[in-house]
């Protein structure tokens, strides 16, 4: 039997494996150019094969619409080549809001972002993935009418350095959200602990959460009286937590949440050497997997001390706990390391990590 005599259902299985293994949005183009039979098989099963039109640099949206059937659209654009034609092409794609399923806008300028966001003030009913990253220090503020104020099918959202005061209102509608990365959060877009916990309580499918503030000035109110609440919000699907900012903010956050499936934490503190780390170890001890961490790597490098805890070598479990402390001098780093809040049983030690089976220390040349 030759491939030309295979029945359509077998061809479809082969095409499905090929397209998903390649993990590229436009790999199906190769298949439809082989012959009419293959073309018919591909276009007869657009959902199974995940057929989408890729709007990227150098591809005219208008030409794609003339050639291909009505398929979901992916917008992927990088600001490295700032031309009017390129930006106009993105605008043309955004105008097809009822078909746009994924948007990736990297390193775009303020003027470009203003144009793009202006076209995104209406609902995008099939949008699943959204990345917005501006290279401009004075990025425009996103209004509360962004995406029509709702994103019910959004699964991943990455916002980098862009003020969005009404962000949590939008996220409260994104009940399918799995990945949330809020990076370089401007001080003008400070998110209160109460507001972020309330929002997280609606995101039952969230697996990956990263909160990274631009400035250590973003502190919760009443930091001197942080206490564990009577009830905590459970994040049932969360497996990874990343944080960069003031210790007080993280302390207040972890005092209010539980994440029973958590596998990885990475923290970077940026507000000095004196830490009152009391809630973090309690949060860690409430997560079963972290009780098995009994080895440690301590690394001094480029103004940062990094402490990574992990299970015994050869363990299949990928669970890790990483703590990073920003310091400008090596002696300050050593001072941070020996602080009781950082290294005693009352802090990062859990019942089984109070005695480590192995500790590796590496010091790189400091500049």
Order of alpha helices (4+ residues) and beta strands (2+ residues): alpha-alpha-alpha-beta-alpha-beta-alpha-beta-alpha-beta-beta-alpha-beta-alpha-beta-beta-beta-alpha-beta-beta-alpha-beta-beta-beta-alpha-alpha-beta
